[in-house]
Amino acid sequence: MEISIEVKEELVESLGLDTVRDHLATFVSRLEVKIAAQEALAELATIDLTNDPQWQAARSLAWEQEKHNLLPRTDS
């Protein structure tokens, strides 16, 4: 798909055509990231981690591996 955008001649003259193109490319890239993030968030709404056995196992393993960093020391 191709979209045409009209840019004022004064803007192109003051910034330069390459700069205007760079800004538009940056905008399009950020828009793509935003759309991908919205799609990912929509998918997250359908995931129920509390009832997922793989997630529960991974959570337990992570706790066993890292709890020594999170619990207060009792060896005074």
Backbone as JSON Lines, residues from 0, in Angstrom:
{"i":0,"aa":"M","n":[0.85,-1.18,0.0],"ca":[0.0,0.0,0.0],"c":[0.89,1.23,0.0]}
{"i":1,"aa":"E","n":[0.44,2.22,-0.68],"ca":[1.19,3.47,-0.74],"c":[0.27,4.6,-0.32]}
{"i":2,"aa":"I","n":[0.79,5.49,0.51],"ca":[0.04,6.66,0.96],"c":[0.83,7.9,0.57]}
{"i":3,"aa":"S","n":[0.14,8.87,0.03],"ca":[0.78,10.14,-0.31],"c":[0.52,11.14,0.8]}
{"i":4,"aa":"I","n":[1.56,11.87,1.15],"ca":[1.45,12.9,2.18],"c":[1.91,14.21,1.55]}
{"i":5,"aa":"E","n":[1.11,15.22,1.75],"ca":[1.46,16.54,1.23],"c":[2.19,17.31,2.32]}
{"i":6,"aa":"V","n":[3.39,17.77,1.99],"ca":[4.2,18.52,2.93],"c":[4.41,19.91,2.35]}
{"i":7,"aa":"K","n":[4.22,20.91,3.18],"ca":[4.38,22.29,2.72],"c":[5.8,22.5,2.19]}
{"i":8,"aa":"E","n":[5.87,23.21,1.1],"ca":[7.16,23.47,0.46],"c":[8.1,24.21,1.39]}
{"i":9,"aa":"E","n":[7.54,25.12,2.2],"ca":[8.38,25.89,3.12],"c":[9.06,24.98,4.14]}
{"i":10,"aa":"L","n":[8.35,23.94,4.56],"ca":[8.91,23.0,5.53],"c":[10.07,22.23,4.91]}
{"i":11,"aa":"V","n":[9.88,21.77,3.68],"ca":[10.94,21.04,2.99],"c":[12.14,21.95,2.75]}
{"i":12,"aa":"E","n":[11.87,23.2,2.4],"ca":[12.98,24.14,2.17],"c":[13.74,24.44,3.45]}
{"i":13,"aa":"S","n":[13.02,24.54,4.58],"ca":[13.72,24.89,5.82],"c":[14.44,23.7,6.44]}
{"i":14,"aa":"L","n":[13.86,22.5,6.34],"ca":[14.48,21.33,6.96],"c":[15.33,20.51,5.98]}
{"i":15,"aa":"G","n":[14.94,20.53,4.74],"ca":[15.61,19.69,3.75],"c":[14.81,18.42,3.52]}
{"i":16,"aa":"L","n":[14.79,17.97,2.29],"ca":[14.0,16.8,1.92],"c":[14.43,15.56,2.67]}
{"i":17,"aa":"D","n":[15.73,15.35,2.84],"ca":[16.21,14.16,3.56],"c":[15.75,14.15,5.01]}
{"i":18,"aa":"T","n":[15.77,15.31,5.65],"ca":[15.34,15.4,7.04],"c":[13.85,15.09,7.16]}
{"i":19,"aa":"V","n":[13.05,15.64,6.24],"ca":[11.61,15.37,6.26],"c":[11.37,13.88,6.06]}
{"i":20,"aa":"R","n":[12.07,13.28,5.12],"ca":[11.92,11.83,4.89],"c":[12.31,11.04,6.13]}
{"i":21,"aa":"D","n":[13.41,11.44,6.78],"ca":[13.85,10.74,8.0],"c":[12.79,10.82,9.1]}
{"i":22,"aa":"H","n":[12.2,12.01,9.28],"ca":[11.16,12.17,10.3],"c":[9.94,11.32,9.98]}
{"i":23,"aa":"L","n":[9.55,11.28,8.73],"ca":[8.4,10.46,8.34],"c":[8.7,8.97,8.54]}
{"i":24,"aa":"A","n":[9.91,8.55,8.21],"ca":[10.29,7.15,8.4],"c":[10.28,6.8,9.88]}
{"i":25,"aa":"T","n":[10.76,7.69,10.73],"ca":[10.75,7.48,12.17],"c":[9.32,7.36,12.69]}
{"i":26,"aa":"F","n":[8.46,8.24,12.2],"ca":[7.06,8.2,12.61],"c":[6.42,6.86,12.24]}
{"i":27,"aa":"V","n":[6.66,6.4,11.02],"ca":[6.09,5.14,10.57],"c":[6.64,3.98,11.41]}
{"i":28,"aa":"S","n":[7.92,4.0,11.72],"ca":[8.5,2.94,12.55],"c":[7.87,2.91,13.93]}
{"i":29,"aa":"R","n":[7.69,4.07,14.53],"ca":[7.06,4.14,15.86],"c":[5.61,3.68,15.8]}
{"i":30,"aa":"L","n":[4.92,4.01,14.71],"ca":[3.55,3.57,14.55],"c":[3.47,2.05,14.45]}
{"i":31,"aa":"E","n":[4.42,1.44,13.74],"ca":[4.46,-0.02,13.64],"c":[4.67,-0.66,15.01]}
{"i":32,"aa":"V","n":[5.56,-0.09,15.81],"ca":[5.82,-0.61,17.15],"c":[4.57,-0.47,18.02]}
{"i":33,"aa":"K","n":[3.91,0.68,17.92],"ca":[2.7,0.9,18.71],"c":[1.62,-0.1,18.35]}
{"i":34,"aa":"I","n":[1.44,-0.36,17.07],"ca":[0.43,-1.33,16.62],"c":[0.79,-2.73,17.12]}
{"i":35,"aa":"A","n":[2.06,-3.1,17.04],"ca":[2.49,-4.42,17.52],"c":[2.25,-4.54,19.03]}
{"i":36,"aa":"A","n":[2.52,-3.47,19.76],"ca":[2.29,-3.5,21.22],"c":[0.81,-3.65,21.54]}
{"i":37,"aa":"Q","n":[-0.04,-2.95,20.79],"ca":[-1.48,-3.08,21.01],"c":[-1.95,-4.5,20.73]}
{"i":38,"aa":"E","n":[-1.42,-5.11,19.68],"ca":[-1.78,-6.49,19.36],"c":[-1.32,-7.45,20.46]}
{"i":39,"aa":"A","n":[-0.12,-7.22,20.98],"ca":[0.4,-8.07,22.06],"c":[-0.45,-7.92,23.31]}
{"i":40,"aa":"L","n":[-0.85,-6.7,23.63],"ca":[-1.71,-6.48,24.8],"c":[-3.06,-7.16,24.64]}
{"i":41,"aa":"A","n":[-3.59,-7.13,23.43],"ca":[-4.87,-7.79,23.18],"c":[-4.73,-9.3,23.39]}
{"i":42,"aa":"E","n":[-3.61,-9.87,22.98],"ca":[-3.37,-11.3,23.18],"c":[-3.21,-11.63,24.65]}
{"i":43,"aa":"L","n":[-2.56,-10.75,25.41],"ca":[-2.35,-10.99,26.84],"c":[-3.67,-11.12,27.58]}
{"i":44,"aa":"A","n":[-4.69,-10.42,27.11],"ca":[-5.98,-10.48,27.78],"c":[-6.59,-11.88,27.7]}
{"i":45,"aa":"T","n":[-6.14,-12.68,26.75],"ca":[-6.71,-14.02,26.58],"c":[-5.9,-15.09,27.31]}
{"i":46,"aa":"I","n":[-4.79,-14.71,27.9],"ca":[-3.91,-15.67,28.57],"c":[-4.23,-15.7,30.07]}
{"i":47,"aa":"D","n":[-4.43,-16.89,30.61],"ca":[-4.7,-17.06,32.04],"c":[-3.52,-17.79,32.67]}
{"i":48,"aa":"L","n":[-2.53,-17.02,33.12],"ca":[-1.32,-17.62,33.66],"c":[-1.55,-18.38,34.96]}
{"i":49,"aa":"T","n":[-2.53,-17.97,35.73],"ca":[-2.74,-18.65,37.02],"c":[-3.19,-20.09,36.84]}
{"i":50,"aa":"N","n":[-3.73,-20.44,35.7],"ca":[-4.16,-21.81,35.45],"c":[-3.28,-22.53,34.43]}
{"i":51,"aa":"D","n":[-2.12,-21.98,34.15],"ca":[-1.2,-22.57,33.18],"c":[-0.13,-23.37,33.93]}
{"i":52,"aa":"P","n":[-0.13,-24.69,33.8],"ca":[0.83,-25.51,34.53],"c":[2.29,-25.18,34.2]}
{"i":53,"aa":"Q","n":[2.59,-24.86,32.97],"ca":[3.98,-24.52,32.61],"c":[4.41,-23.24,33.29]}
{"i":54,"aa":"W","n":[3.52,-22.25,33.34],"ca":[3.86,-21.0,34.0],"c":[4.04,-21.22,35.49]}
{"i":55,"aa":"Q","n":[3.17,-22.01,36.1],"ca":[3.28,-22.28,37.53],"c":[4.59,-23.0,37.85]}
{"i":56,"aa":"A","n":[5.0,-23.93,37.0],"ca":[6.27,-24.64,37.22],"c":[7.44,-23.68,37.07]}
{"i":57,"aa":"A","n":[7.4,-22.83,36.08],"ca":[8.47,-21.86,35.87],"c":[8.54,-20.88,37.04]}
{"i":58,"aa":"R","n":[7.39,-20.47,37.54],"ca":[7.34,-19.56,38.68],"c":[7.95,-20.21,39.91]}
{"i":59,"aa":"S","n":[7.61,-21.46,40.17],"ca":[8.16,-22.17,41.32],"c":[9.67,-22.33,41.2]}
{"i":60,"aa":"L","n":[10.13,-22.68,40.02],"ca":[11.57,-22.83,39.8],"c":[12.3,-21.51,40.01]}
{"i":61,"aa":"A","n":[11.72,-20.43,39.48],"ca":[12.34,-19.11,39.66],"c":[12.41,-18.74,41.14]}
{"i":62,"aa":"W","n":[11.35,-19.06,41.89],"ca":[11.34,-18.76,43.32],"c":[12.44,-19.55,44.03]}
{"i":63,"aa":"E","n":[12.55,-20.83,43.74],"ca":[13.56,-21.66,44.39],"c":[14.97,-21.15,44.07]}
{"i":64,"aa":"Q","n":[15.17,-20.68,42.86],"ca":[16.5,-20.2,42.47],"c":[16.82,-18.82,43.04]}
{"i":65,"aa":"E","n":[15.82,-17.99,43.28],"ca":[16.08,-16.6,43.65],"c":[15.63,-16.2,45.05]}
{"i":66,"aa":"K","n":[14.99,-17.09,45.79],"ca":[14.45,-16.68,47.09],"c":[15.53,-16.23,48.06]}
{"i":67,"aa":"H","n":[16.73,-16.77,47.93],"ca":[17.81,-16.35,48.83],"c":[18.16,-14.87,48.64]}
{"i":68,"aa":"N","n":[17.85,-14.31,47.49],"ca":[18.1,-12.88,47.24],"c":[16.97,-12.0,47.76]}
{"i":69,"aa":"L","n":[15.83,-12.61,48.07],"ca":[14.65,-11.82,48.44],"c":[14.25,-11.93,49.89]}
{"i":70,"aa":"L","n":[14.59,-13.03,50.54],"ca":[14.2,-13.23,51.93],"c":[15.25,-12.6,52.85]}
{"i":71,"aa":"P","n":[14.81,-12.08,54.0],"ca":[15.79,-11.52,54.95],"c":[16.67,-12.62,55.53]}
{"i":72,"aa":"R","n":[17.9,-12.27,55.81],"ca":[18.83,-13.24,56.39],"c":[18.49,-13.49,57.84]}
{"i":73,"aa":"T","n":[18.61,-14.74,58.26],"ca":[18.3,-15.08,59.66],"c":[19.53,-15.6,60.41]}
{"i":74,"aa":"D","n":[20.7,-15.56,59.79],"ca":[21.92,-16.08,60.45],"c":[22.68,-14.96,61.12]}
{"i":75,"aa":"S","n":[22.19,-14.52,62.27],"ca":[22.83,-13.41,63.0],"c":[23.88,-13.91,63.93]}
